[in-house]
Amino acid sequence: MEEAKGVVKLVALAKFKEGLSESEIEQLIKGYANLVNLIDPMESFHWGKDVSIENMHQGFTHIFESTFNSTEGVAEYVAHPAHVDFANLFFSHVDKFLVFYYKPTTVRV
């Protein structure tokens, strides 16, 4: 197995609070996506909604994935004022949130 050099991925799951409109959720997602334009080590952002038929989502409805250039880049992202401001806004609109950072590993068989 080969760990990716430098690259760090963030996967986050969210359940938005009851009563938020789709428009409000869309604005929050656009704000999250815009962080890629404001924080250099954040290289990409993707998101989606749960479409599973297995009902194993444990109440989470949305997934977010970001790629960073290094663990140092993650630290810069976490401390960046744009991230701090956005996180304070975002967290006020979610019931549940789970974050996982990892270094992708390629398996060669």
Backbone as XML, in Angstrom:
<?xml version="1.0"?>
<chain id="A" units="angstrom">
  <residue number="1" name="MET">
    <atom name="N" x="0.849" y="-1.184" z="0.000"/>
    <atom name="CA" x="0.000" y="0.000" z="0.000"/>
    <atom name="C" x="0.882" y="1.230" z="0.000"/>
  </residue>
  <residue number="2" name="GLU">
    <atom name="N" x="0.397" y="2.239" z="-0.668"/>
    <atom name="CA" x="1.192" y="3.448" z="-0.845"/>
    <atom name="C" x="0.391" y="4.679" z="-0.428"/>
  </residue>
  <residue number="3" name="GLU">
    <atom name="N" x="0.847" y="5.334" z="0.657"/>
    <atom name="CA" x="0.178" y="6.535" z="1.147"/>
    <atom name="C" x="0.503" y="7.711" z="0.239"/>
  </residue>
  <residue number="4" name="ALA">
    <atom name="N" x="-0.512" y="8.501" z="-0.071"/>
    <atom name="CA" x="-0.318" y="9.673" z="-0.928"/>
    <atom name="C" x="0.634" y="10.649" z="-0.264"/>
  </residue>
  <residue number="5" name="LYS">
    <atom name="N" x="1.542" y="11.178" z="-1.038"/>
    <atom name="CA" x="2.512" y="12.132" z="-0.507"/>
    <atom name="C" x="1.858" y="13.511" z="-0.397"/>
  </residue>
  <residue number="6" name="GLY">
    <atom name="N" x="1.838" y="14.034" z="0.807"/>
    <atom name="CA" x="1.340" y="15.380" z="1.017"/>
    <atom name="C" x="-0.169" y="15.499" z="1.069"/>
  </residue>
  <residue number="7" name="VAL">
    <atom name="N" x="-0.862" y="14.892" z="0.144"/>
    <atom name="CA" x="-2.300" y="15.096" z="0.006"/>
    <atom name="C" x="-3.056" y="14.645" z="1.254"/>
  </residue>
  <residue number="8" name="VAL">
    <atom name="N" x="-4.014" y="15.487" z="1.673"/>
    <atom name="CA" x="-4.910" y="15.158" z="2.773"/>
    <atom name="C" x="-6.342" y="15.415" z="2.293"/>
  </residue>
  <residue number="9" name="LYS">
    <atom name="N" x="-7.222" y="14.479" z="2.579"/>
    <atom name="CA" x="-8.634" y="14.617" z="2.236"/>
    <atom name="C" x="-9.430" y="14.882" z="3.506"/>
  </residue>
  <residue number="10" name="LEU">
    <atom name="N" x="-10.472" y="15.681" z="3.368"/>
    <atom name="CA" x="-11.435" y="15.918" z="4.432"/>
    <atom name="C" x="-12.770" y="15.394" z="3.932"/>
  </residue>
  <residue number="11" name="VAL">
    <atom name="N" x="-13.424" y="14.577" z="4.739"/>
    <atom name="CA" x="-14.782" y="14.147" z="4.466"/>
    <atom name="C" x="-15.620" y="14.612" z="5.645"/>
  </residue>
  <residue number="12" name="ALA">
    <atom name="N" x="-16.715" y="15.300" z="5.351"/>
    <atom name="CA" x="-17.602" y="15.794" z="6.401"/>
    <atom name="C" x="-19.032" y="15.406" z="6.068"/>
  </residue>
  <residue number="13" name="LEU">
    <atom name="N" x="-19.760" y="14.977" z="7.079"/>
    <atom name="CA" x="-21.172" y="14.634" z="6.936"/>
    <atom name="C" x="-21.979" y="15.630" z="7.754"/>
  </residue>
  <residue number="14" name="ALA">
    <atom name="N" x="-23.117" y="16.055" z="7.214"/>
    <atom name="CA" x="-23.941" y="17.038" z="7.907"/>
    <atom name="C" x="-25.409" y="16.659" z="7.865"/>
  </residue>
  <residue number="15" name="LYS">
    <atom name="N" x="-26.103" y="17.022" z="8.919"/>
    <atom name="CA" x="-27.562" y="16.991" z="8.961"/>
    <atom name="C" x="-27.988" y="18.409" z="9.310"/>
  </residue>
  <residue number="16" name="PHE">
    <atom name="N" x="-28.648" y="19.064" z="8.370"/>
    <atom name="CA" x="-29.086" y="20.433" z="8.596"/>
    <atom name="C" x="-30.301" y="20.465" z="9.518"/>
  </residue>
  <residue number="17" name="LYS">
    <atom name="N" x="-30.465" y="21.583" z="10.225"/>
    <atom name="CA" x="-31.581" y="21.740" z="11.152"/>
    <atom name="C" x="-32.906" y="21.754" z="10.404"/>
  </residue>
  <residue number="18" name="GLU">
    <atom name="N" x="-33.925" y="21.233" z="11.071"/>
    <atom name="CA" x="-35.290" y="21.271" z="10.540"/>
    <atom name="C" x="-35.686" y="22.725" z="10.297"/>
  </residue>
  <residue number="19" name="GLY">
    <atom name="N" x="-36.437" y="22.934" z="9.244"/>
    <atom name="CA" x="-36.949" y="24.268" z="8.963"/>
    <atom name="C" x="-36.095" y="25.087" z="8.019"/>
  </residue>
  <residue number="20" name="LEU">
    <atom name="N" x="-34.863" y="24.642" z="7.752"/>
    <atom name="CA" x="-34.037" y="25.361" z="6.778"/>
    <atom name="C" x="-34.574" y="25.092" z="5.379"/>
  </residue>
  <residue number="21" name="SER">
    <atom name="N" x="-34.683" y="26.122" z="4.583"/>
    <atom name="CA" x="-35.158" y="25.954" z="3.216"/>
    <atom name="C" x="-34.029" y="25.440" z="2.328"/>
  </residue>
  <residue number="22" name="GLU">
    <atom name="N" x="-34.386" y="24.867" z="1.196"/>
    <atom name="CA" x="-33.382" y="24.428" z="0.222"/>
    <atom name="C" x="-32.520" y="25.599" z="-0.216"/>
  </residue>
  <residue number="23" name="SER">
    <atom name="N" x="-33.112" y="26.774" z="-0.315"/>
    <atom name="CA" x="-32.369" y="27.976" z="-0.704"/>
    <atom name="C" x="-31.321" y="28.340" z="0.348"/>
  </residue>
  <residue number="24" name="GLU">
    <atom name="N" x="-31.683" y="28.235" z="1.612"/>
    <atom name="CA" x="-30.739" y="28.524" z="2.695"/>
    <atom name="C" x="-29.591" y="27.512" z="2.694"/>
  </residue>
  <residue number="25" name="ILE">
    <atom name="N" x="-29.938" y="26.242" z="2.487"/>
    <atom name="CA" x="-28.909" y="25.201" z="2.428"/>
    <atom name="C" x="-27.992" y="25.449" z="1.232"/>
  </residue>
  <residue number="26" name="GLU">
    <atom name="N" x="-28.573" y="25.810" z="0.099"/>
    <atom name="CA" x="-27.771" y="26.095" z="-1.097"/>
    <atom name="C" x="-26.800" y="27.241" z="-0.846"/>
  </residue>
  <residue number="27" name="GLN">
    <atom name="N" x="-27.231" y="28.275" z="-0.138"/>
    <atom name="CA" x="-26.348" y="29.400" z="0.168"/>
    <atom name="C" x="-25.201" y="28.970" z="1.082"/>
  </residue>
  <residue number="28" name="LEU">
    <atom name="N" x="-25.487" y="28.114" z="2.046"/>
    <atom name="CA" x="-24.434" y="27.604" z="2.921"/>
    <atom name="C" x="-23.422" y="26.786" z="2.127"/>
  </residue>
  <residue number="29" name="ILE">
    <atom name="N" x="-23.902" y="25.954" z="1.218"/>
    <atom name="CA" x="-23.005" y="25.132" z="0.404"/>
    <atom name="C" x="-22.151" y="26.018" z="-0.499"/>
  </residue>
  <residue number="30" name="LYS">
    <atom name="N" x="-22.732" y="27.053" z="-1.067"/>
    <atom name="CA" x="-21.958" y="27.984" z="-1.900"/>
    <atom name="C" x="-20.879" y="28.674" z="-1.068"/>
  </residue>
  <residue number="31" name="GLY">
    <atom name="N" x="-21.201" y="29.022" z="0.168"/>
    <atom name="CA" x="-20.208" y="29.629" z="1.055"/>
    <atom name="C" x="-19.070" y="28.674" z="1.357"/>
  </residue>
  <residue number="32" name="TYR">
    <atom name="N" x="-19.409" y="27.408" z="1.570"/>
    <atom name="CA" x="-18.394" y="26.378" z="1.821"/>
    <atom name="C" x="-17.514" y="26.229" z="0.585"/>
  </residue>
  <residue number="33" name="ALA">
    <atom name="N" x="-18.139" y="26.120" z="-0.573"/>
    <atom name="CA" x="-17.391" y="25.955" z="-1.823"/>
    <atom name="C" x="-16.474" y="27.137" z="-2.086"/>
  </residue>
  <residue number="34" name="ASN">
    <atom name="N" x="-16.888" y="28.324" z="-1.695"/>
    <atom name="CA" x="-16.082" y="29.525" z="-1.953"/>
    <atom name="C" x="-14.781" y="29.542" z="-1.154"/>
  </residue>
  <residue number="35" name="LEU">
    <atom name="N" x="-14.697" y="28.744" z="-0.090"/>
    <atom name="CA" x="-13.455" y="28.704" z="0.687"/>
    <atom name="C" x="-12.269" y="28.291" z="-0.183"/>
  </residue>
  <residue number="36" name="VAL">
    <atom name="N" x="-12.525" y="27.505" z="-1.221"/>
    <atom name="CA" x="-11.458" y="27.082" z="-2.133"/>
    <atom name="C" x="-10.822" y="28.287" z="-2.831"/>
  </residue>
  <residue number="37" name="ASN">
    <atom name="N" x="-11.582" y="29.352" z="-2.990"/>
    <atom name="CA" x="-11.068" y="30.574" z="-3.613"/>
    <atom name="C" x="-10.341" y="31.478" z="-2.625"/>
  </residue>
  <residue number="38" name="LEU">
    <atom name="N" x="-10.503" y="31.212" z="-1.353"/>
    <atom name="CA" x="-9.962" y="32.091" z="-0.317"/>
    <atom name="C" x="-8.779" y="31.503" z="0.448"/>
  </residue>
  <residue number="39" name="ILE">
    <atom name="N" x="-8.661" y="30.168" z="0.434"/>
    <atom name="CA" x="-7.652" y="29.498" z="1.252"/>
    <atom name="C" x="-6.791" y="28.632" z="0.331"/>
  </residue>
  <residue number="40" name="ASP">
    <atom name="N" x="-5.562" y="29.067" z="0.079"/>
    <atom name="CA" x="-4.690" y="28.435" z="-0.915"/>
    <atom name="C" x="-4.501" y="26.928" z="-0.762"/>
  </residue>
  <residue number="41" name="PRO">
    <atom name="N" x="-4.256" y="26.396" z="0.433"/>
    <atom name="CA" x="-4.002" y="24.955" z="0.525"/>
    <atom name="C" x="-5.231" y="24.083" z="0.221"/>
  </residue>
  <residue number="42" name="MET">
    <atom name="N" x="-6.412" y="24.690" z="0.191"/>
    <atom name="CA" x="-7.629" y="23.938" z="-0.135"/>
    <atom name="C" x="-7.714" y="23.843" z="-1.653"/>
  </residue>
  <residue number="43" name="GLU">
    <atom name="N" x="-7.446" y="22.652" z="-2.177"/>
    <atom name="CA" x="-7.322" y="22.476" z="-3.624"/>
    <atom name="C" x="-8.630" y="22.156" z="-4.332"/>
  </residue>
  <residue number="44" name="SER">
    <atom name="N" x="-9.571" y="21.502" z="-3.637"/>
    <atom name="CA" x="-10.837" y="21.175" z="-4.282"/>
    <atom name="C" x="-11.941" y="21.000" z="-3.257"/>
  </residue>
  <residue number="45" name="PHE">
    <atom name="N" x="-13.174" y="21.067" z="-3.750"/>
    <atom name="CA" x="-14.365" y="20.904" z="-2.917"/>
    <atom name="C" x="-15.435" y="20.203" z="-3.740"/>
  </residue>
  <residue number="46" name="HIS">
    <atom name="N" x="-16.037" y="19.175" z="-3.166"/>
    <atom name="CA" x="-17.160" y="18.473" z="-3.786"/>
    <atom name="C" x="-18.213" y="18.243" z="-2.717"/>
  </residue>
  <residue number="47" name="TRP">
    <atom name="N" x="-19.444" y="18.096" z="-3.138"/>
    <atom name="CA" x="-20.500" y="17.804" z="-2.175"/>
    <atom name="C" x="-21.591" y="16.989" z="-2.851"/>
  </residue>
  <residue number="48" name="GLY">
    <atom name="N" x="-22.452" y="16.392" z="-2.039"/>
    <atom name="CA" x="-23.593" y="15.654" z="-2.548"/>
    <atom name="C" x="-24.582" y="15.360" z="-1.437"/>
  </residue>
  <residue number="49" name="LYS">
    <atom name="N" x="-25.744" y="14.847" z="-1.841"/>
    <atom name="CA" x="-26.794" y="14.453" z="-0.903"/>
    <atom name="C" x="-26.883" y="12.933" z="-0.884"/>
  </residue>
  <residue number="50" name="ASP">
    <atom name="N" x="-27.300" y="12.401" z="0.252"/>
    <atom name="CA" x="-27.455" y="10.958" z="0.386"/>
    <atom name="C" x="-28.516" y="10.444" z="-0.583"/>
  </residue>
  <residue number="51" name="VAL">
    <atom name="N" x="-28.160" y="9.408" z="-1.332"/>
    <atom name="CA" x="-29.096" y="8.763" z="-2.259"/>
    <atom name="C" x="-29.152" y="7.256" z="-2.014"/>
  </residue>
  <residue number="52" name="SER">
    <atom name="N" x="-28.653" y="6.824" z="-0.873"/>
    <atom name="CA" x="-28.576" y="5.402" z="-0.561"/>
    <atom name="C" x="-29.965" y="4.793" z="-0.382"/>
  </residue>
  <residue number="53" name="ILE">
    <atom name="N" x="-30.095" y="3.544" z="-0.813"/>
    <atom name="CA" x="-31.325" y="2.801" z="-0.562"/>
    <atom name="C" x="-31.195" y="1.920" z="0.682"/>
  </residue>
  <residue number="54" name="GLU">
    <atom name="N" x="-30.012" y="1.922" z="1.303"/>
    <atom name="CA" x="-29.764" y="1.067" z="2.462"/>
    <atom name="C" x="-30.168" y="1.703" z="3.788"/>
  </residue>
  <residue number="55" name="ASN">
    <atom name="N" x="-30.457" y="2.992" z="3.784"/>
    <atom name="CA" x="-30.879" y="3.713" z="4.992"/>
    <atom name="C" x="-29.869" y="3.570" z="6.133"/>
  </residue>
  <residue number="56" name="MET">
    <atom name="N" x="-28.582" y="3.726" z="5.804"/>
    <atom name="CA" x="-27.528" y="3.621" z="6.814"/>
    <atom name="C" x="-26.882" y="4.982" z="7.105"/>
  </residue>
  <residue number="57" name="HIS">
    <atom name="N" x="-27.519" y="6.055" z="6.713"/>
    <atom name="CA" x="-26.950" y="7.396" z="6.814"/>
    <atom name="C" x="-26.975" y="7.978" z="8.218"/>
  </residue>
  <residue number="58" name="GLN">
    <atom name="N" x="-27.664" y="7.324" z="9.157"/>
    <atom name="CA" x="-27.749" y="7.753" z="10.555"/>
    <atom name="C" x="-28.196" y="9.197" z="10.701"/>
  </residue>
  <residue number="59" name="GLY">
    <atom name="N" x="-29.054" y="9.648" z="9.783"/>
    <atom name="CA" x="-29.604" y="11.001" z="9.860"/>
    <atom name="C" x="-28.818" y="12.041" z="9.091"/>
  </residue>
  <residue number="60" name="PHE">
    <atom name="N" x="-27.602" y="11.719" z="8.679"/>
    <atom name="CA" x="-26.819" y="12.655" z="7.880"/>
    <atom name="C" x="-27.429" y="12.741" z="6.477"/>
  </residue>
  <residue number="61" name="THR">
    <atom name="N" x="-27.487" y="13.938" z="5.935"/>
    <atom name="CA" x="-28.129" y="14.143" z="4.635"/>
    <atom name="C" x="-27.171" y="14.623" z="3.549"/>
  </residue>
  <residue number="62" name="HIS">
    <atom name="N" x="-26.080" y="15.266" z="3.939"/>
    <atom name="CA" x="-25.146" y="15.856" z="2.975"/>
    <atom name="C" x="-23.719" y="15.408" z="3.275"/>
  </residue>
  <residue number="63" name="ILE">
    <atom name="N" x="-22.923" y="15.284" z="2.212"/>
    <atom name="CA" x="-21.503" y="14.957" z="2.359"/>
    <atom name="C" x="-20.680" y="16.026" z="1.651"/>
  </residue>
  <residue number="64" name="PHE">
    <atom name="N" x="-19.544" y="16.352" z="2.245"/>
    <atom name="CA" x="-18.622" y="17.335" z="1.690"/>
    <atom name="C" x="-17.233" y="16.716" z="1.665"/>
  </residue>
  <residue number="65" name="GLU">
    <atom name="N" x="-16.513" y="16.936" z="0.575"/>
    <atom name="CA" x="-15.159" y="16.403" z="0.454"/>
    <atom name="C" x="-14.246" y="17.510" z="-0.046"/>
  </residue>
  <residue number="66" name="SER">
    <atom name="N" x="-13.135" y="17.684" z="0.642"/>
    <atom name="CA" x="-12.144" y="18.677" z="0.241"/>
    <atom name="C" x="-10.775" y="18.006" z="0.178"/>
  </residue>
  <residue number="67" name="THR">
    <atom name="N" x="-9.915" y="18.554" z="-0.682"/>
    <atom name="CA" x="-8.555" y="18.067" z="-0.812"/>
    <atom name="C" x="-7.602" y="19.193" z="-0.442"/>
  </residue>
  <residue number="68" name="PHE">
    <atom name="N" x="-6.581" y="18.848" z="0.333"/>
    <atom name="CA" x="-5.561" y="19.801" z="0.767"/>
    <atom name="C" x="-4.195" y="19.302" z="0.328"/>
  </residue>
  <residue number="69" name="ASN">
    <atom name="N" x="-3.252" y="20.218" z="0.211"/>
    <atom name="CA" x="-1.927" y="19.865" z="-0.298"/>
    <atom name="C" x="-1.016" y="19.224" z="0.748"/>
  </residue>
  <residue number="70" name="SER">
    <atom name="N" x="-1.370" y="19.319" z="2.039"/>
    <atom name="CA" x="-0.510" y="18.768" z="3.094"/>
    <atom name="C" x="-1.211" y="18.882" z="4.443"/>
  </residue>
  <residue number="71" name="THR">
    <atom name="N" x="-0.644" y="18.241" z="5.464"/>
    <atom name="CA" x="-1.182" y="18.405" z="6.814"/>
    <atom name="C" x="-0.981" y="19.843" z="7.295"/>
  </residue>
  <residue number="72" name="GLU">
    <atom name="N" x="0.115" y="20.465" z="6.860"/>
    <atom name="CA" x="0.340" y="21.877" z="7.200"/>
    <atom name="C" x="-0.735" y="22.750" z="6.543"/>
  </residue>
  <residue number="73" name="GLY">
    <atom name="N" x="-1.138" y="22.368" z="5.335"/>
    <atom name="CA" x="-2.207" y="23.084" z="4.647"/>
    <atom name="C" x="-3.529" y="22.969" z="5.379"/>
  </residue>
  <residue number="74" name="VAL">
    <atom name="N" x="-3.794" y="21.805" z="5.962"/>
    <atom name="CA" x="-5.008" y="21.620" z="6.764"/>
    <atom name="C" x="-4.975" y="22.559" z="7.962"/>
  </residue>
  <residue number="75" name="ALA">
    <atom name="N" x="-3.821" y="22.641" z="8.628"/>
    <atom name="CA" x="-3.685" y="23.531" z="9.783"/>
    <atom name="C" x="-3.926" y="24.986" z="9.376"/>
  </residue>
  <residue number="76" name="GLU">
    <atom name="N" x="-3.399" y="25.372" z="8.212"/>
    <atom name="CA" x="-3.621" y="26.730" z="7.716"/>
    <atom name="C" x="-5.112" y="26.957" z="7.445"/>
  </residue>
  <residue number="77" name="TYR">
    <atom name="N" x="-5.770" y="25.981" z="6.849"/>
    <atom name="CA" x="-7.208" y="26.046" z="6.557"/>
    <atom name="C" x="-8.013" y="26.212" z="7.842"/>
  </residue>
  <residue number="78" name="VAL">
    <atom name="N" x="-7.735" y="25.369" z="8.833"/>
    <atom name="CA" x="-8.491" y="25.383" z="10.083"/>
    <atom name="C" x="-8.376" y="26.737" z="10.782"/>
  </residue>
  <residue number="79" name="ALA">
    <atom name="N" x="-7.197" y="27.346" z="10.750"/>
    <atom name="CA" x="-6.964" y="28.615" z="11.443"/>
    <atom name="C" x="-7.319" y="29.844" z="10.615"/>
  </residue>
  <residue number="80" name="HIS">
    <atom name="N" x="-7.557" y="29.668" z="9.326"/>
    <atom name="CA" x="-7.801" y="30.807" z="8.433"/>
    <atom name="C" x="-9.082" y="31.548" z="8.843"/>
  </residue>
  <residue number="81" name="PRO">
    <atom name="N" x="-9.030" y="32.881" z="8.937"/>
    <atom name="CA" x="-10.219" y="33.654" z="9.349"/>
    <atom name="C" x="-11.460" y="33.387" z="8.496"/>
  </residue>
  <residue number="82" name="ALA">
    <atom name="N" x="-11.296" y="33.164" z="7.198"/>
    <atom name="CA" x="-12.454" y="32.874" z="6.343"/>
    <atom name="C" x="-13.109" y="31.556" z="6.751"/>
  </residue>
  <residue number="83" name="HIS">
    <atom name="N" x="-12.284" y="30.551" z="7.110"/>
    <atom name="CA" x="-12.825" y="29.265" z="7.561"/>
    <atom name="C" x="-13.492" y="29.413" z="8.914"/>
  </residue>
  <residue number="84" name="VAL">
    <atom name="N" x="-12.852" y="30.128" z="9.831"/>
    <atom name="CA" x="-13.407" y="30.310" z="11.174"/>
    <atom name="C" x="-14.769" y="30.997" z="11.084"/>
  </residue>
  <residue number="85" name="ASP">
    <atom name="N" x="-14.854" y="32.075" z="10.304"/>
    <atom name="CA" x="-16.127" y="32.792" z="10.147"/>
    <atom name="C" x="-17.188" y="31.895" z="9.524"/>
  </residue>
  <residue number="86" name="PHE">
    <atom name="N" x="-16.808" y="31.173" z="8.468"/>
    <atom name="CA" x="-17.774" y="30.302" z="7.813"/>
    <atom name="C" x="-18.221" y="29.185" z="8.743"/>
  </residue>
  <residue number="87" name="ALA">
    <atom name="N" x="-17.279" y="28.559" z="9.452"/>
    <atom name="CA" x="-17.614" y="27.451" z="10.346"/>
    <atom name="C" x="-18.600" y="27.900" z="11.420"/>
  </residue>
  <residue number="88" name="ASN">
    <atom name="N" x="-18.410" y="29.085" z="11.979"/>
    <atom name="CA" x="-19.343" y="29.591" z="12.987"/>
    <atom name="C" x="-20.752" y="29.731" z="12.413"/>
  </residue>
  <residue number="89" name="LEU">
    <atom name="N" x="-20.857" y="30.242" z="11.197"/>
    <atom name="CA" x="-22.156" y="30.361" z="10.532"/>
    <atom name="C" x="-22.735" y="28.982" z="10.233"/>
  </residue>
  <residue number="90" name="PHE">
    <atom name="N" x="-21.934" y="28.121" z="9.615"/>
    <atom name="CA" x="-22.382" y="26.800" z="9.193"/>
    <atom name="C" x="-22.879" y="25.973" z="10.382"/>
  </residue>
  <residue number="91" name="PHE">
    <atom name="N" x="-22.084" y="25.927" z="11.457"/>
    <atom name="CA" x="-22.436" y="25.107" z="12.610"/>
    <atom name="C" x="-23.720" y="25.571" z="13.288"/>
  </residue>
  <residue number="92" name="SER">
    <atom name="N" x="-24.077" y="26.824" z="13.108"/>
    <atom name="CA" x="-25.331" y="27.307" z="13.699"/>
    <atom name="C" x="-26.548" y="26.782" z="12.933"/>
  </residue>
  <residue number="93" name="HIS">
    <atom name="N" x="-26.316" y="26.137" z="11.786"/>
    <atom name="CA" x="-27.408" y="25.630" z="10.948"/>
    <atom name="C" x="-27.448" y="24.103" z="10.851"/>
  </residue>
  <residue number="94" name="VAL">
    <atom name="N" x="-26.614" y="23.407" z="11.617"/>
    <atom name="CA" x="-26.616" y="21.945" z="11.544"/>
    <atom name="C" x="-26.940" y="21.331" z="12.904"/>
  </residue>
  <residue number="95" name="ASP">
    <atom name="N" x="-27.623" y="20.174" z="12.840"/>
    <atom name="CA" x="-27.906" y="19.393" z="14.042"/>
    <atom name="C" x="-26.770" y="18.437" z="14.348"/>
  </residue>
  <residue number="96" name="LYS">
    <atom name="N" x="-26.195" y="17.872" z="13.273"/>
    <atom name="CA" x="-25.115" y="16.892" z="13.425"/>
    <atom name="C" x="-24.051" y="17.187" z="12.388"/>
  </residue>
  <residue number="97" name="PHE">
    <atom name="N" x="-22.795" y="16.980" z="12.787"/>
    <atom name="CA" x="-21.687" y="17.190" z="11.864"/>
    <atom name="C" x="-20.567" y="16.250" z="12.268"/>
  </residue>
  <residue number="98" name="LEU">
    <atom name="N" x="-19.990" y="15.574" z="11.276"/>
    <atom name="CA" x="-18.891" y="14.643" z="11.502"/>
    <atom name="C" x="-17.787" y="14.967" z="10.513"/>
  </residue>
  <residue number="99" name="VAL">
    <atom name="N" x="-16.558" y="15.086" z="11.000"/>
    <atom name="CA" x="-15.419" y="15.423" z="10.139"/>
    <atom name="C" x="-14.356" y="14.347" z="10.284"/>
  </residue>
  <residue number="100" name="PHE">
    <atom name="N" x="-13.760" y="13.976" z="9.154"/>
    <atom name="CA" x="-12.704" y="12.975" z="9.137"/>
    <atom name="C" x="-11.648" y="13.430" z="8.135"/>
  </residue>
  <residue number="101" name="TYR">
    <atom name="N" x="-10.409" y="13.578" z="8.592"/>
    <atom name="CA" x="-9.283" y="13.901" z="7.713"/>
    <atom name="C" x="-8.468" y="12.629" z="7.519"/>
  </residue>
  <residue number="102" name="TYR">
    <atom name="N" x="-7.987" y="12.402" z="6.304"/>
    <atom name="CA" x="-7.154" y="11.211" z="6.068"/>
    <atom name="C" x="-6.205" y="11.432" z="4.906"/>
  </residue>
  <residue number="103" name="LYS">
    <atom name="N" x="-5.146" y="10.642" z="4.908"/>
    <atom name="CA" x="-4.209" y="10.616" z="3.784"/>
    <atom name="C" x="-4.607" y="9.413" z="2.924"/>
  </residue>
  <residue number="104" name="PRO">
    <atom name="N" x="-5.022" y="9.642" z="1.686"/>
    <atom name="CA" x="-5.462" y="8.524" z="0.851"/>
    <atom name="C" x="-4.335" y="7.521" z="0.615"/>
  </residue>
  <residue number="105" name="THR">
    <atom name="N" x="-4.680" y="6.273" z="0.655"/>
    <atom name="CA" x="-3.729" y="5.196" z="0.430"/>
    <atom name="C" x="-4.185" y="4.384" z="-0.776"/>
  </residue>
  <residue number="106" name="THR">
    <atom name="N" x="-3.277" y="4.180" z="-1.714"/>
    <atom name="CA" x="-3.570" y="3.373" z="-2.877"/>
    <atom name="C" x="-3.150" y="1.936" z="-2.593"/>
  </residue>
  <residue number="107" name="VAL">
    <atom name="N" x="-4.031" y="1.010" z="-2.891"/>
    <atom name="CA" x="-3.735" y="-0.409" z="-2.718"/>
    <atom name="C" x="-3.399" y="-0.987" z="-4.082"/>
  </residue>
  <residue number="108" name="ARG">
    <atom name="N" x="-2.243" y="-1.573" z="-4.169"/>
    <atom name="CA" x="-1.818" y="-2.222" z="-5.403"/>
    <atom name="C" x="-1.844" y="-3.728" z="-5.186"/>
  </residue>
  <residue number="109" name="VAL">
    <atom name="N" x="-2.619" y="-4.426" z="-5.999"/>
    <atom name="CA" x="-2.709" y="-5.896" z="-5.837"/>
    <atom name="C" x="-2.170" y="-6.603" z="-7.069"/>
  </residue>
</chain>
